Amino acid sequence: MSPDVTPSVTEDRLLGGRVLLRQPKVGYRAAIDPVLLAAALDPKPGQHVLDIGCGVGAAALCLLARRPDLAVTGIEIQPGLAALARENAALNGVSDRFRVIEGDIATLQPDARFDMAMSNPPFLPATRGNAPPDASRALAHVEGEADLPAWTRFAAKSLPHRGTLTLIHRADRLTELLAALDSARFGSVVIFPLWPRLETPAKRVLVRAAQGGRAPLVLSPGLLLHARQGGFTANAEAILRDAEMLSLG
């Protein structure tokens, strides 16, 4: 760990060491979800991507590590996480390409029009279960005023016609997510299950939708994450460690 890292923050590596990430020791901590989310985007050179709820910048930094020809703007409601995201941008040498805005999407108005958007929104509605005792973790995991429809509406305001939004979410909330996308006039939906193991139900899904899209819904084969004998599959390893792109189909 670098000498200037505080005891409340850990210093971790993503994408096989390509990304240096400082994040809180206690609270929400990035794992493989933001890495998979970033891998699912395939912008054109020079495009500007919006990361809604960017946290400490894990997804944005993974995307920029794979695609140095892009720019990313992140929006984060928690000042401490936003500060860490800016710090991580500097540590990874991408401060000129990764801008972080503090704000609540329930009240914030987009300040620009972006080419595409990505998001890892809170997984739990406010009415389900008990919130984690840590306030920061609770805010990252449990919806506040900004529920799923608020997230998709904000994305819709930020994107041009046919601009795409890619999300990672819990598989058991897919019905709610699809309804929220439909209410914000997203279509051409692609659902990509993430299978933990063979013969095991998917716990996560990647979902991509286009603003104003009209193509039929596509259910992709998805990605098997863990091999029967343990460890990641070769396909998952190539994405998580070798920074390969994940094609949703």
Secondary structure, 3 states (H helix, E strand, C coil): CCCCCCCCEEEEEEHHHCEEEEEECCCCCCCCHHHHHHHCCCCCCCCEEEEECCCCCHHHHHHHHHCCCCEEEEEECCHHHHHHHHHHHHHCCCCCCEEEEECCCCCCCCCCCCCEEEECCCCECCCCCCCCCCHHHHHHHECCCCCHHHHHHHHHHHCCCCCEEEEEEEHHHHHHHHHHHHHCCEEEEEEEEEECCCCCCCCEEEEEEEECCCCCCEECCCEECECCCCCECHHHHHHHCCCCCCCCC
